[in-house]
Amino acid sequence: MAMLVRFEPTNMDAKAYAEVLRRLESRGMGTPPGRIHHASYGDADALHVVDIWDTPENFGRFGEQLMPILAELGVQLGAPIIRALHNVIRGG
């Protein structure tokens, strides 16, 4: 079942976010298996992210790559807000 995952880190600015993306891309995880959608939002000095994943297992595998990067950068991610999705409509 698809799921929405939202993170509201307390200290992720646009520079740290760009570095996270760069490091994920360098590890071949820029577009990880199972992630349906990704967006970042908020002020440039306090970004949040929201993802839609196809399964908890794929989200977990991605987390294994993501968490060490965040730790290296000192980003305090906090607990994710996870919700099961009733429906996902993909844009054309």
PDB file of N, CA, C and O in Angstrom:
ATOM      1  N   MET A   1       0.840  -1.175   0.000  1.00  0.00           N
ATOM      2  CA  MET A   1       0.000   0.000   0.000  1.00  0.00           C
ATOM      3  C   MET A   1       0.890   1.246   0.000  1.00  0.00           C
ATOM      4  O   MET A   1       1.877   1.308   0.733  1.00  0.00           O
ATOM      5  N   ALA A   2       0.545   2.214  -0.806  1.00  0.00           N
ATOM      6  CA  ALA A   2       1.313   3.461  -0.885  1.00  0.00           C
ATOM      7  C   ALA A   2       1.196   4.230   0.421  1.00  0.00           C
ATOM      8  O   ALA A   2       0.200   4.135   1.139  1.00  0.00           O
ATOM      9  N   MET A   3       2.244   4.993   0.703  1.00  0.00           N
ATOM     10  CA  MET A   3       2.283   5.746   1.953  1.00  0.00           C
ATOM     11  C   MET A   3       2.910   7.107   1.737  1.00  0.00           C
ATOM     12  O   MET A   3       3.799   7.280   0.903  1.00  0.00           O
ATOM     13  N   LEU A   4       2.427   8.070   2.509  1.00  0.00           N
ATOM     14  CA  LEU A   4       2.993   9.412   2.515  1.00  0.00           C
ATOM     15  C   LEU A   4       3.930   9.507   3.709  1.00  0.00           C
ATOM     16  O   LEU A   4       3.587   9.094   4.817  1.00  0.00           O
ATOM     17  N   VAL A   5       5.119  10.055   3.472  1.00  0.00           N
ATOM     18  CA  VAL A   5       6.101  10.238   4.536  1.00  0.00           C
ATOM     19  C   VAL A   5       6.514  11.704   4.542  1.00  0.00           C
ATOM     20  O   VAL A   5       6.996  12.226   3.537  1.00  0.00           O
ATOM     21  N   ARG A   6       6.322  12.367   5.689  1.00  0.00           N
ATOM     22  CA  ARG A   6       6.674  13.786   5.800  1.00  0.00           C
ATOM     23  C   ARG A   6       7.700  13.960   6.913  1.00  0.00           C
ATOM     24  O   ARG A   6       7.563  13.411   8.006  1.00  0.00           O
ATOM     25  N   PHE A   7       8.730  14.739   6.601  1.00  0.00           N
ATOM     26  CA  PHE A   7       9.755  15.068   7.578  1.00  0.00           C
ATOM     27  C   PHE A   7       9.765  16.573   7.795  1.00  0.00           C
ATOM     28  O   PHE A   7       9.654  17.352   6.848  1.00  0.00           O
ATOM     29  N   GLU A   8       9.898  16.965   9.038  1.00  0.00           N
ATOM     30  CA  GLU A   8       9.984  18.374   9.395  1.00  0.00           C
ATOM     31  C   GLU A   8      11.262  18.598  10.208  1.00  0.00           C
ATOM     32  O   GLU A   8      11.201  18.814  11.418  1.00  0.00           O
ATOM     33  N   PRO A   9      12.421  18.547   9.537  1.00  0.00           N
ATOM     34  CA  PRO A   9      13.679  18.745  10.263  1.00  0.00           C
ATOM     35  C   PRO A   9      13.758  20.136  10.869  1.00  0.00           C
ATOM     36  O   PRO A   9      13.155  21.084  10.366  1.00  0.00           O
ATOM     37  N   THR A  10      14.500  20.241  11.941  1.00  0.00           N
ATOM     38  CA  THR A  10      14.611  21.522  12.633  1.00  0.00           C
ATOM     39  C   THR A  10      15.743  22.385  12.094  1.00  0.00           C
ATOM     40  O   THR A  10      15.812  23.573  12.406  1.00  0.00           O
ATOM     41  N   ASN A  11      16.623  21.813  11.298  1.00  0.00           N
ATOM     42  CA  ASN A  11      17.808  22.577  10.890  1.00  0.00           C
ATOM     43  C   ASN A  11      18.262  22.283   9.465  1.00  0.00           C
ATOM     44  O   ASN A  11      19.466  22.277   9.209  1.00  0.00           O
ATOM     45  N   MET A  12      17.361  22.042   8.542  1.00  0.00           N
ATOM     46  CA  MET A  12      17.774  21.774   7.163  1.00  0.00           C
ATOM     47  C   MET A  12      17.485  22.988   6.288  1.00  0.00           C
ATOM     48  O   MET A  12      16.333  23.289   5.974  1.00  0.00           O
ATOM     49  N   ASP A  13      18.545  23.671   5.905  1.00  0.00           N
ATOM     50  CA  ASP A  13      18.393  24.807   4.998  1.00  0.00           C
ATOM     51  C   ASP A  13      18.616  24.349   3.563  1.00  0.00           C
ATOM     52  O   ASP A  13      18.898  23.177   3.313  1.00  0.00           O
ATOM     53  N   ALA A  14      18.487  25.275   2.628  1.00  0.00           N
ATOM     54  CA  ALA A  14      18.604  24.944   1.202  1.00  0.00           C
ATOM     55  C   ALA A  14      19.986  24.396   0.856  1.00  0.00           C
ATOM     56  O   ALA A  14      20.104  23.528  -0.008  1.00  0.00           O
ATOM     57  N   LYS A  15      21.023  24.888   1.514  1.00  0.00           N
ATOM     58  CA  LYS A  15      22.386  24.404   1.246  1.00  0.00           C
ATOM     59  C   LYS A  15      22.535  22.943   1.682  1.00  0.00           C
ATOM     60  O   LYS A  15      23.078  22.127   0.937  1.00  0.00           O
ATOM     61  N   ALA A  16      22.060  22.615   2.877  1.00  0.00           N
ATOM     62  CA  ALA A  16      22.141  21.236   3.360  1.00  0.00           C
ATOM     63  C   ALA A  16      21.284  20.319   2.490  1.00  0.00           C
ATOM     64  O   ALA A  16      21.698  19.206   2.166  1.00  0.00           O
ATOM     65  N   TYR A  17      20.098  20.779   2.112  1.00  0.00           N
ATOM     66  CA  TYR A  17      19.216  19.979   1.257  1.00  0.00           C
ATOM     67  C   TYR A  17      19.893  19.667  -0.072  1.00  0.00           C
ATOM     68  O   TYR A  17      19.854  18.526  -0.534  1.00  0.00           O
ATOM     69  N   ALA A  18      20.508  20.659  -0.683  1.00  0.00           N
ATOM     70  CA  ALA A  18      21.205  20.447  -1.962  1.00  0.00           C
ATOM     71  C   ALA A  18      22.339  19.441  -1.796  1.00  0.00           C
ATOM     72  O   ALA A  18      22.582  18.626  -2.686  1.00  0.00           O
ATOM     73  N   GLU A  19      23.027  19.497  -0.671  1.00  0.00           N
ATOM     74  CA  GLU A  19      24.119  18.555  -0.428  1.00  0.00           C
ATOM     75  C   GLU A  19      23.596  17.141  -0.218  1.00  0.00           C
ATOM     76  O   GLU A  19      24.211  16.181  -0.683  1.00  0.00           O
ATOM     77  N   VAL A  20      22.483  16.999   0.466  1.00  0.00           N
ATOM     78  CA  VAL A  20      21.869  15.676   0.629  1.00  0.00           C
ATOM     79  C   VAL A  20      21.534  15.098  -0.741  1.00  0.00           C
ATOM     80  O   VAL A  20      21.842  13.939  -1.017  1.00  0.00           O
ATOM     81  N   LEU A  21      20.910  15.895  -1.598  1.00  0.00           N
ATOM     82  CA  LEU A  21      20.563  15.426  -2.945  1.00  0.00           C
ATOM     83  C   LEU A  21      21.806  15.045  -3.736  1.00  0.00           C
ATOM     84  O   LEU A  21      21.812  14.030  -4.433  1.00  0.00           O
ATOM     85  N   ARG A  22      22.856  15.853  -3.634  1.00  0.00           N
ATOM     86  CA  ARG A  22      24.100  15.558  -4.353  1.00  0.00           C
ATOM     87  C   ARG A  22      24.678  14.221  -3.903  1.00  0.00           C
ATOM     88  O   ARG A  22      25.088  13.408  -4.732  1.00  0.00           O
ATOM     89  N   ARG A  23      24.711  13.996  -2.600  1.00  0.00           N
ATOM     90  CA  ARG A  23      25.281  12.753  -2.071  1.00  0.00           C
ATOM     91  C   ARG A  23      24.415  11.540  -2.418  1.00  0.00           C
ATOM     92  O   ARG A  23      24.939  10.469  -2.726  1.00  0.00           O
ATOM     93  N   LEU A  24      23.104  11.706  -2.370  1.00  0.00           N
ATOM     94  CA  LEU A  24      22.235  10.603  -2.783  1.00  0.00           C
ATOM     95  C   LEU A  24      22.459  10.261  -4.251  1.00  0.00           C
ATOM     96  O   LEU A  24      22.547   9.088  -4.613  1.00  0.00           O
ATOM     97  N   GLU A  25      22.549  11.275  -5.083  1.00  0.00           N
ATOM     98  CA  GLU A  25      22.781  11.061  -6.515  1.00  0.00           C
ATOM     99  C   GLU A  25      24.103  10.328  -6.735  1.00  0.00           C
ATOM    100  O   GLU A  25      24.176   9.423  -7.566  1.00  0.00           O
ATOM    101  N   SER A  26      25.142  10.709  -6.003  1.00  0.00           N
ATOM    102  CA  SER A  26      26.450  10.073  -6.177  1.00  0.00           C
ATOM    103  C   SER A  26      26.428   8.602  -5.760  1.00  0.00           C
ATOM    104  O   SER A  26      27.278   7.826  -6.197  1.00  0.00           O
ATOM    105  N   ARG A  27      25.478   8.215  -4.929  1.00  0.00           N
ATOM    106  CA  ARG A  27      25.326   6.821  -4.499  1.00  0.00           C
ATOM    107  C   ARG A  27      24.305   6.063  -5.345  1.00  0.00           C
ATOM    108  O   ARG A  27      23.968   4.918  -5.042  1.00  0.00           O
ATOM    109  N   GLY A  28      23.816   6.702  -6.401  1.00  0.00           N
ATOM    110  CA  GLY A  28      22.831   6.066  -7.255  1.00  0.00           C
ATOM    111  C   GLY A  28      21.438   6.037  -6.657  1.00  0.00           C
ATOM    112  O   GLY A  28      20.603   5.227  -7.060  1.00  0.00           O
ATOM    113  N   MET A  29      21.179   6.922  -5.690  1.00  0.00           N
ATOM    114  CA  MET A  29      19.892   6.941  -5.007  1.00  0.00           C
ATOM    115  C   MET A  29      19.126   8.241  -5.248  1.00  0.00           C
ATOM    116  O   MET A  29      18.261   8.607  -4.452  1.00  0.00           O
ATOM    117  N   GLY A  30      19.435   8.935  -6.333  1.00  0.00           N
ATOM    118  CA  GLY A  30      18.726  10.170  -6.652  1.00  0.00           C
ATOM    119  C   GLY A  30      17.262   9.925  -6.971  1.00  0.00           C
ATOM    120  O   GLY A  30      16.396  10.734  -6.637  1.00  0.00           O
ATOM    121  N   THR A  31      16.997   8.811  -7.615  1.00  0.00           N
ATOM    122  CA  THR A  31      15.619   8.385  -7.895  1.00  0.00           C
ATOM    123  C   THR A  31      15.491   6.939  -7.421  1.00  0.00           C
ATOM    124  O   THR A  31      15.551   6.011  -8.228  1.00  0.00           O
ATOM    125  N   PRO A  32      15.317   6.748  -6.121  1.00  0.00           N
ATOM    126  CA  PRO A  32      15.351   5.398  -5.555  1.00  0.00           C
ATOM    127  C   PRO A  32      14.145   4.555  -5.952  1.00  0.00           C
ATOM    128  O   PRO A  32      13.062   5.086  -6.195  1.00  0.00           O
ATOM    129  N   PRO A  33      14.336   3.248  -6.017  1.00  0.00           N
ATOM    130  CA  PRO A  33      13.218   2.349  -6.330  1.00  0.00           C
ATOM    131  C   PRO A  33      12.083   2.512  -5.324  1.00  0.00           C
ATOM    132  O   PRO A  33      12.301   2.512  -4.112  1.00  0.00           O
ATOM    133  N   GLY A  34      10.883   2.650  -5.846  1.00  0.00           N
ATOM    134  CA  GLY A  34       9.707   2.712  -4.998  1.00  0.00           C
ATOM    135  C   GLY A  34       9.237   4.099  -4.610  1.00  0.00           C
ATOM    136  O   GLY A  34       8.114   4.264  -4.136  1.00  0.00           O
ATOM    137  N   ARG A  35      10.093   5.108  -4.808  1.00  0.00           N
ATOM    138  CA  ARG A  35       9.626   6.455  -4.478  1.00  0.00           C
ATOM    139  C   ARG A  35       8.811   6.971  -5.655  1.00  0.00           C
ATOM    140  O   ARG A  35       9.309   7.051  -6.778  1.00  0.00           O
ATOM    141  N   ILE A  36       7.562   7.319  -5.394  1.00  0.00           N
ATOM    142  CA  ILE A  36       6.642   7.775  -6.425  1.00  0.00           C
ATOM    143  C   ILE A  36       6.746   9.283  -6.615  1.00  0.00           C
ATOM    144  O   ILE A  36       6.630   9.784  -7.733  1.00  0.00           O
ATOM    145  N   HIS A  37       6.964   9.997  -5.522  1.00  0.00           N
ATOM    146  CA  HIS A  37       6.984  11.461  -5.586  1.00  0.00           C
ATOM    147  C   HIS A  37       7.846  12.002  -4.453  1.00  0.00           C
ATOM    148  O   HIS A  37       7.891  11.431  -3.364  1.00  0.00           O
ATOM    149  N   HIS A  38       8.525  13.107  -4.723  1.00  0.00           N
ATOM    150  CA  HIS A  38       9.305  13.812  -3.701  1.00  0.00           C
ATOM    151  C   HIS A  38       9.111  15.306  -3.904  1.00  0.00           C
ATOM    152  O   HIS A  38       9.103  15.792  -5.035  1.00  0.00           O
ATOM    153  N   ALA A  39       8.956  16.030  -2.805  1.00  0.00           N
ATOM    154  CA  ALA A  39       8.886  17.490  -2.872  1.00  0.00           C
ATOM    155  C   ALA A  39       9.493  18.057  -1.593  1.00  0.00           C
ATOM    156  O   ALA A  39       9.382  17.468  -0.517  1.00  0.00           O
ATOM    157  N   SER A  40      10.132  19.209  -1.735  1.00  0.00           N
ATOM    158  CA  SER A  40      10.570  19.956  -0.559  1.00  0.00           C
ATOM    159  C   SER A  40       9.772  21.253  -0.531  1.00  0.00           C
ATOM    160  O   SER A  40       9.368  21.773  -1.572  1.00  0.00           O
ATOM    161  N   TYR A  41       9.551  21.767   0.675  1.00  0.00           N
ATOM    162  CA  TYR A  41       8.747  22.980   0.803  1.00  0.00           C
ATOM    163  C   TYR A  41       9.174  23.736   2.049  1.00  0.00           C
ATOM    164  O   TYR A  41       9.838  23.193   2.932  1.00  0.00           O
ATOM    165  N   GLY A  42       8.785  24.983   2.098  1.00  0.00           N
ATOM    166  CA  GLY A  42       9.081  25.822   3.246  1.00  0.00           C
ATOM    167  C   GLY A  42      10.075  26.910   2.900  1.00  0.00           C
ATOM    168  O   GLY A  42      10.474  27.061   1.745  1.00  0.00           O
ATOM    169  N   ASP A  43      10.470  27.663   3.907  1.00  0.00           N
ATOM    170  CA  ASP A  43      11.450  28.725   3.729  1.00  0.00           C
ATOM    171  C   ASP A  43      12.819  28.121   3.475  1.00  0.00           C
ATOM    172  O   ASP A  43      13.102  27.013   3.931  1.00  0.00           O
ATOM    173  N   ALA A  44      13.669  28.834   2.755  1.00  0.00           N
ATOM    174  CA  ALA A  44      14.989  28.332   2.382  1.00  0.00           C
ATOM    175  C   ALA A  44      15.866  28.022   3.590  1.00  0.00           C
ATOM    176  O   ALA A  44      16.818  27.249   3.477  1.00  0.00           O
ATOM    177  N   ASP A  45      15.564  28.604   4.728  1.00  0.00           N
ATOM    178  CA  ASP A  45      16.359  28.315   5.920  1.00  0.00           C
ATOM    179  C   ASP A  45      15.709  27.253   6.814  1.00  0.00           C
ATOM    180  O   ASP A  45      16.235  26.936   7.881  1.00  0.00           O
ATOM    181  N   ALA A  46      14.576  26.710   6.386  1.00  0.00           N
ATOM    182  CA  ALA A  46      13.878  25.683   7.173  1.00  0.00           C
ATOM    183  C   ALA A  46      13.031  24.811   6.251  1.00  0.00           C
ATOM    184  O   ALA A  46      11.803  24.883   6.271  1.00  0.00           O
ATOM    185  N   LEU A  47      13.699  23.986   5.440  1.00  0.00           N
ATOM    186  CA  LEU A  47      12.970  23.155   4.483  1.00  0.00           C
ATOM    187  C   LEU A  47      12.418  21.895   5.129  1.00  0.00           C
ATOM    188  O   LEU A  47      13.010  21.333   6.050  1.00  0.00           O
ATOM    189  N   HIS A  48      11.273  21.469   4.625  1.00  0.00           N
ATOM    190  CA  HIS A  48      10.648  20.206   4.993  1.00  0.00           C
ATOM    191  C   HIS A  48      10.532  19.390   3.715  1.00  0.00           C
ATOM    192  O   HIS A  48      10.662  19.926   2.615  1.00  0.00           O
ATOM    193  N   VAL A  49      10.286  18.087   3.863  1.00  0.00           N
ATOM    194  CA  VAL A  49      10.139  17.238   2.684  1.00  0.00           C
ATOM    195  C   VAL A  49       8.929  16.323   2.848  1.00  0.00           C
ATOM    196  O   VAL A  49       8.517  15.987   3.959  1.00  0.00           O
ATOM    197  N   VAL A  50       8.386  15.940   1.721  1.00  0.00           N
ATOM    198  CA  VAL A  50       7.303  14.963   1.682  1.00  0.00           C
ATOM    199  C   VAL A  50       7.562  14.017   0.514  1.00  0.00           C
ATOM    200  O   VAL A  50       7.877  14.441  -0.598  1.00  0.00           O
ATOM    201  N   ASP A  51       7.422  12.732   0.795  1.00  0.00           N
ATOM    202  CA  ASP A  51       7.596  11.693  -0.218  1.00  0.00           C
ATOM    203  C   ASP A  51       6.354  10.821  -0.245  1.00  0.00           C
ATOM    204  O   ASP A  51       5.624  10.719   0.742  1.00  0.00           O
ATOM    205  N   ILE A  52       6.128  10.197  -1.383  1.00  0.00           N
ATOM    206  CA  ILE A  52       5.152   9.129  -1.499  1.00  0.00           C
ATOM    207  C   ILE A  52       5.924   7.888  -1.929  1.00  0.00           C
ATOM    208  O   ILE A  52       6.651   7.905  -2.923  1.00  0.00           O
ATOM    209  N   TRP A  53       5.754   6.818  -1.169  1.00  0.00           N
ATOM    210  CA  TRP A  53       6.446   5.549  -1.409  1.00  0.00           C
ATOM    211  C   TRP A  53       5.441   4.457  -1.712  1.00  0.00           C
ATOM    212  O   TRP A  53       4.309   4.482  -1.229  1.00  0.00           O
ATOM    213  N   ASP A  54       5.870   3.493  -2.522  1.00  0.00           N
ATOM    214  CA  ASP A  54       4.986   2.383  -2.855  1.00  0.00           C
ATOM    215  C   ASP A  54       4.845   1.378  -1.718  1.00  0.00           C
ATOM    216  O   ASP A  54       3.768   0.816  -1.519  1.00  0.00           O
ATOM    217  N   THR A  55       5.940   1.143  -0.959  1.00  0.00           N
ATOM    218  CA  THR A  55       5.897   0.177   0.142  1.00  0.00           C
ATOM    219  C   THR A  55       6.784   0.649   1.299  1.00  0.00           C
ATOM    220  O   THR A  55       7.735   1.402   1.089  1.00  0.00           O
ATOM    221  N   PRO A  56       6.476   0.212   2.499  1.00  0.00           N
ATOM    222  CA  PRO A  56       7.353   0.511   3.635  1.00  0.00           C
ATOM    223  C   PRO A  56       8.754  -0.078   3.453  1.00  0.00           C
ATOM    224  O   PRO A  56       9.734   0.502   3.920  1.00  0.00           O
ATOM    225  N   GLU A  57       8.853  -1.213   2.784  1.00  0.00           N
ATOM    226  CA  GLU A  57      10.153  -1.851   2.577  1.00  0.00           C
ATOM    227  C   GLU A  57      11.076  -0.979   1.726  1.00  0.00           C
ATOM    228  O   GLU A  57      12.253  -0.826   2.051  1.00  0.00           O
ATOM    229  N   ASN A  58      10.552  -0.408   0.643  1.00  0.00           N
ATOM    230  CA  ASN A  58      11.375   0.472  -0.191  1.00  0.00           C
ATOM    231  C   ASN A  58      11.764   1.742   0.557  1.00  0.00           C
ATOM    232  O   ASN A  58      12.886   2.229   0.425  1.00  0.00           O
ATOM    233  N   PHE A  59      10.844   2.269   1.334  1.00  0.00           N
ATOM    234  CA  PHE A  59      11.164   3.430   2.157  1.00  0.00           C
ATOM    235  C   PHE A  59      12.282   3.083   3.142  1.00  0.00           C
ATOM    236  O   PHE A  59      13.205   3.874   3.332  1.00  0.00           O
ATOM    237  N   GLY A  60      12.206   1.927   3.758  1.00  0.00           N
ATOM    238  CA  GLY A  60      13.227   1.497   4.702  1.00  0.00           C
ATOM    239  C   GLY A  60      14.593   1.340   4.059  1.00  0.00           C
ATOM    240  O   GLY A  60      15.600   1.744   4.640  1.00  0.00           O
ATOM    241  N   ARG A  61      14.642   0.759   2.868  1.00  0.00           N
ATOM    242  CA  ARG A  61      15.923   0.602   2.157  1.00  0.00           C
ATOM    243  C   ARG A  61      16.528   1.965   1.818  1.00  0.00           C
ATOM    244  O   ARG A  61      17.740   2.158   1.913  1.00  0.00           O
ATOM    245  N   PHE A  62      15.678   2.893   1.426  1.00  0.00           N
ATOM    246  CA  PHE A  62      16.163   4.242   1.145  1.00  0.00           C
ATOM    247  C   PHE A  62      16.709   4.892   2.418  1.00  0.00           C
ATOM    248  O   PHE A  62      17.748   5.551   2.391  1.00  0.00           O
ATOM    249  N   GLY A  63      16.007   4.704   3.517  1.00  0.00           N
ATOM    250  CA  GLY A  63      16.450   5.262   4.792  1.00  0.00           C
ATOM    251  C   GLY A  63      17.837   4.788   5.187  1.00  0.00           C
ATOM    252  O   GLY A  63      18.594   5.533   5.809  1.00  0.00           O
ATOM    253  N   GLU A  64      18.178   3.555   4.833  1.00  0.00           N
ATOM    254  CA  GLU A  64      19.508   3.019   5.127  1.00  0.00           C
ATOM    255  C   GLU A  64      20.598   3.827   4.432  1.00  0.00           C
ATOM    256  O   GLU A  64      21.714   3.920   4.941  1.00  0.00           O
ATOM    257  N   GLN A  65      20.291   4.409   3.283  1.00  0.00           N
ATOM    258  CA  GLN A  65      21.240   5.258   2.563  1.00  0.00           C
ATOM    259  C   GLN A  65      21.178   6.707   3.045  1.00  0.00           C
ATOM    260  O   GLN A  65      22.201   7.384   3.139  1.00  0.00           O
ATOM    261  N   LEU A  66      19.971   7.168   3.347  1.00  0.00           N
ATOM    262  CA  LEU A  66      19.758   8.561   3.704  1.00  0.00           C
ATOM    263  C   LEU A  66      20.293   8.920   5.089  1.00  0.00           C
ATOM    264  O   LEU A  66      20.944   9.951   5.256  1.00  0.00           O
ATOM    265  N   MET A  67      20.023   8.084   6.068  1.00  0.00           N
ATOM    266  CA  MET A  67      20.341   8.443   7.450  1.00  0.00           C
ATOM    267  C   MET A  67      21.821   8.723   7.697  1.00  0.00           C
ATOM    268  O   MET A  67      22.126   9.682   8.405  1.00  0.00           O
ATOM    269  N   PRO A  68      22.757   7.942   7.156  1.00  0.00           N
ATOM    270  CA  PRO A  68      24.169   8.284   7.364  1.00  0.00           C
ATOM    271  C   PRO A  68      24.558   9.635   6.757  1.00  0.00           C
ATOM    272  O   PRO A  68      25.389  10.353   7.313  1.00  0.00           O
ATOM    273  N   ILE A  69      23.957   9.976   5.624  1.00  0.00           N
ATOM    274  CA  ILE A  69      24.231  11.273   4.993  1.00  0.00           C
ATOM    275  C   ILE A  69      23.753  12.402   5.903  1.00  0.00           C
ATOM    276  O   ILE A  69      24.477  13.371   6.131  1.00  0.00           O
ATOM    277  N   LEU A  70      22.548  12.275   6.416  1.00  0.00           N
ATOM    278  CA  LEU A  70      22.013  13.302   7.302  1.00  0.00           C
ATOM    279  C   LEU A  70      22.867  13.438   8.557  1.00  0.00           C
ATOM    280  O   LEU A  70      23.113  14.546   9.034  1.00  0.00           O
ATOM    281  N   ALA A  71      23.314  12.310   9.085  1.00  0.00           N
ATOM    282  CA  ALA A  71      24.164  12.349  10.279  1.00  0.00           C
ATOM    283  C   ALA A  71      25.474  13.076   9.991  1.00  0.00           C
ATOM    284  O   ALA A  71      25.928  13.885  10.800  1.00  0.00           O
ATOM    285  N   GLU A  72      26.082  12.792   8.843  1.00  0.00           N
ATOM    286  CA  GLU A  72      27.335  13.459   8.464  1.00  0.00           C
ATOM    287  C   GLU A  72      27.154  14.969   8.362  1.00  0.00           C
ATOM    288  O   GLU A  72      28.062  15.732   8.692  1.00  0.00           O
ATOM    289  N   LEU A  73      25.989  15.394   7.907  1.00  0.00           N
ATOM    290  CA  LEU A  73      25.715  16.820   7.720  1.00  0.00           C
ATOM    291  C   LEU A  73      25.123  17.483   8.963  1.00  0.00           C
ATOM    292  O   LEU A  73      24.945  18.701   8.993  1.00  0.00           O
ATOM    293  N   GLY A  74      24.825  16.699   9.971  1.00  0.00           N
ATOM    294  CA  GLY A  74      24.261  17.251  11.200  1.00  0.00           C
ATOM    295  C   GLY A  74      22.803  17.650  11.096  1.00  0.00           C
ATOM    296  O   GLY A  74      22.318  18.448  11.898  1.00  0.00           O
ATOM    297  N   VAL A  75      22.098  17.101  10.114  1.00  0.00           N
ATOM    298  CA  VAL A  75      20.673  17.412   9.951  1.00  0.00           C
ATOM    299  C   VAL A  75      19.867  16.587  10.946  1.00  0.00           C
ATOM    300  O   VAL A  75      19.970  15.361  10.971  1.00  0.00           O
ATOM    301  N   GLN A  76      19.074  17.255  11.756  1.00  0.00           N
ATOM    302  CA  GLN A  76      18.205  16.613  12.743  1.00  0.00           C
ATOM    303  C   GLN A  76      16.841  16.384  12.096  1.00  0.00           C
ATOM    304  O   GLN A  76      15.998  17.282  12.067  1.00  0.00           O
ATOM    305  N   LEU A  77      16.637  15.190  11.587  1.00  0.00           N
ATOM    306  CA  LEU A  77      15.445  14.897  10.803  1.00  0.00           C
ATOM    307  C   LEU A  77      14.187  14.783  11.659  1.00  0.00           C
ATOM    308  O   LEU A  77      13.113  15.217  11.242  1.00  0.00           O
ATOM    309  N   GLY A  78      14.308  14.216  12.824  1.00  0.00           N
ATOM    310  CA  GLY A  78      13.127  13.984  13.653  1.00  0.00           C
ATOM    311  C   GLY A  78      12.356  12.777  13.160  1.00  0.00           C
ATOM    312  O   GLY A  78      12.707  12.172  12.147  1.00  0.00           O
ATOM    313  N   ALA A  79      11.319  12.436  13.872  1.00  0.00           N
ATOM    314  CA  ALA A  79      10.499  11.279  13.507  1.00  0.00           C
ATOM    315  C   ALA A  79       9.639  11.603  12.290  1.00  0.00           C
ATOM    316  O   ALA A  79       9.078  12.695  12.199  1.00  0.00           O
ATOM    317  N   PRO A  80       9.533  10.662  11.359  1.00  0.00           N
ATOM    318  CA  PRO A  80       8.678  10.908  10.205  1.00  0.00           C
ATOM    319  C   PRO A  80       7.206  10.841  10.581  1.00  0.00           C
ATOM    320  O   PRO A  80       6.811  10.138  11.511  1.00  0.00           O
ATOM    321  N   ILE A  81       6.418  11.581   9.843  1.00  0.00           N
ATOM    322  CA  ILE A  81       4.960  11.484   9.934  1.00  0.00           C
ATOM    323  C   ILE A  81       4.544  10.595   8.776  1.00  0.00           C
ATOM    324  O   ILE A  81       4.722  10.966   7.616  1.00  0.00           O
ATOM    325  N   ILE A  82       3.996   9.433   9.072  1.00  0.00           N
ATOM    326  CA  ILE A  82       3.682   8.444   8.038  1.00  0.00           C
ATOM    327  C   ILE A  82       2.186   8.199   8.029  1.00  0.00           C
ATOM    328  O   ILE A  82       1.571   7.969   9.071  1.00  0.00           O
ATOM    329  N   ARG A  83       1.611   8.251   6.841  1.00  0.00           N
ATOM    330  CA  ARG A  83       0.182   8.014   6.666  1.00  0.00           C
ATOM    331  C   ARG A  83      -0.043   7.094   5.472  1.00  0.00           C
ATOM    332  O   ARG A  83       0.575   7.267   4.422  1.00  0.00           O
ATOM    333  N   ALA A  84      -0.923   6.125   5.636  1.00  0.00           N
ATOM    334  CA  ALA A  84      -1.336   5.287   4.513  1.00  0.00           C
ATOM    335  C   ALA A  84      -2.145   6.148   3.540  1.00  0.00           C
ATOM    336  O   ALA A  84      -2.899   7.026   3.960  1.00  0.00           O
ATOM    337  N   LEU A  85      -1.988   5.898   2.268  1.00  0.00           N
ATOM    338  CA  LEU A  85      -2.711   6.672   1.261  1.00  0.00           C
ATOM    339  C   LEU A  85      -3.900   5.879   0.744  1.00  0.00           C
ATOM    340  O   LEU A  85      -3.809   4.670   0.530  1.00  0.00           O
ATOM    341  N   HIS A  86      -4.972   6.546   0.552  1.00  0.00           N
ATOM    342  CA  HIS A  86      -6.180   5.942  -0.014  1.00  0.00           C
ATOM    343  C   HIS A  86      -6.070   5.855  -1.537  1.00  0.00           C
ATOM    344  O   HIS A  86      -6.522   4.885  -2.146  1.00  0.00           O
ATOM    345  N   ASN A  87      -5.462   6.884  -2.145  1.00  0.00           N
ATOM    346  CA  ASN A  87      -5.404   6.939  -3.603  1.00  0.00           C
ATOM    347  C   ASN A  87      -4.235   7.813  -4.032  1.00  0.00           C
ATOM    348  O   ASN A  87      -3.889   8.774  -3.346  1.00  0.00           O
ATOM    349  N   VAL A  88      -3.633   7.485  -5.154  1.00  0.00           N
ATOM    350  CA  VAL A  88      -2.592   8.301  -5.763  1.00  0.00           C
ATOM    351  C   VAL A  88      -2.947   8.438  -7.241  1.00  0.00           C
ATOM    352  O   VAL A  88      -3.145   7.439  -7.933  1.00  0.00           O
ATOM    353  N   ILE A  89      -3.026   9.665  -7.715  1.00  0.00           N
ATOM    354  CA  ILE A  89      -3.268   9.937  -9.129  1.00  0.00           C
ATOM    355  C   ILE A  89      -2.014  10.598  -9.674  1.00  0.00           C
ATOM    356  O   ILE A  89      -1.624  11.674  -9.219  1.00  0.00           O
ATOM    357  N   ARG A  90      -1.393   9.966 -10.631  1.00  0.00           N
ATOM    358  CA  ARG A  90      -0.166  10.513 -11.219  1.00  0.00           C
ATOM    359  C   ARG A  90      -0.523  11.487 -12.333  1.00  0.00           C
ATOM    360  O   ARG A  90      -1.454  11.270 -13.109  1.00  0.00           O
ATOM    361  N   GLY A  91       0.249  12.565 -12.385  1.00  0.00           N
ATOM    362  CA  GLY A  91       0.031  13.573 -13.428  1.00  0.00           C
ATOM    363  C   GLY A  91       0.463  13.059 -14.792  1.00  0.00           C
ATOM    364  O   GLY A  91       1.187  12.070 -14.903  1.00  0.00           O
ATOM    365  N   GLY A  92       0.012  13.737 -15.804  1.00  0.00           N
ATOM    366  CA  GLY A  92       0.310  13.306 -17.169  1.00  0.00           C
ATOM    367  C   GLY A  92       1.323  14.187 -17.727  1.00  0.00           C
ATOM    368  O   GLY A  92       1.731  14.010 -18.875  1.00  0.00           O
TER     369      GLY A  92
END
